Amino acid sequence: MVNKLDEGIKALNAGNWKQGRQILGEIIRANGSDETIWMWLALGLEDRRLKMDCWQRVLKLNPNHVKANKELIRLQVFS
């Protein structure tokens, strides 16, 4: 059986952004301390401010997260 995270990732990869965000949001409400879920949610969002919030959450959970650092800098530079 596919777990919820895999289901959310598959939805995002298929272009089903709303469904993917909804699934990831459900997971976060149950477990907001998983950096992987925050990362995928950031990747599935369009709103720059919300993306930045997610990347900041990733960095709060893991200050050495390379992709989060890069994405946050990119969003700040190209705002």
Backbone hydrogen bonds, N-H to C=O, Kabsch-Sander energy under -0.5 kcal/mol:
donor,donor_aa,acceptor,acceptor_aa,energy
7,E,3,N,-2.1
8,G,4,K,-2.7
9,I,5,L,-2.7
10,K,6,D,-2.6
11,A,7,E,-2.0
12,L,8,G,-2.2
13,N,9,I,-2.8
14,A,10,K,-1.6
15,G,12,L,-1.7
16,N,11,A,-2.7
17,W,15,G,-1.7
20,G,16,N,-2.7
21,R,17,W,-2.9
22,Q,18,K,-2.2
23,I,19,Q,-2.4
24,L,20,G,-2.5
25,G,21,R,-2.5
26,E,22,Q,-1.9
27,I,23,I,-2.0
28,I,24,L,-2.5
29,R,25,G,-2.2
30,A,26,E,-1.3
31,N,27,I,-2.7
34,D,31,N,-0.6
35,E,33,S,-0.6
37,I,34,D,-0.5
38,W,34,D,-1.5
39,M,35,E,-2.3
40,W,36,T,-2.3
41,L,37,I,-2.3
42,A,38,W,-2.4
43,L,39,M,-2.1
44,G,40,W,-1.3
45,L,41,L,-0.6
45,L,42,A,-1.0
51,K,47,D,-2.5
52,M,48,R,-2.6
53,D,49,R,-2.2
54,C,50,L,-2.2
55,W,51,K,-2.7
56,Q,52,M,-2.6
57,R,53,D,-1.9
58,V,54,C,-2.3
59,L,55,W,-2.4
60,K,56,Q,-1.9
61,L,57,R,-1.9
62,N,58,V,-2.6
65,H,62,N,-2.0
66,V,64,N,-0.8
69,N,65,H,-2.0
70,K,66,V,-2.4
71,E,67,K,-2.9
72,L,68,A,-2.5
73,I,69,N,-2.1
74,R,70,K,-2.5
75,L,71,E,-2.6
76,Q,72,L,-2.0
77,V,73,I,-2.6
78,F,74,R,-2.3
79,S,76,Q,-0.8
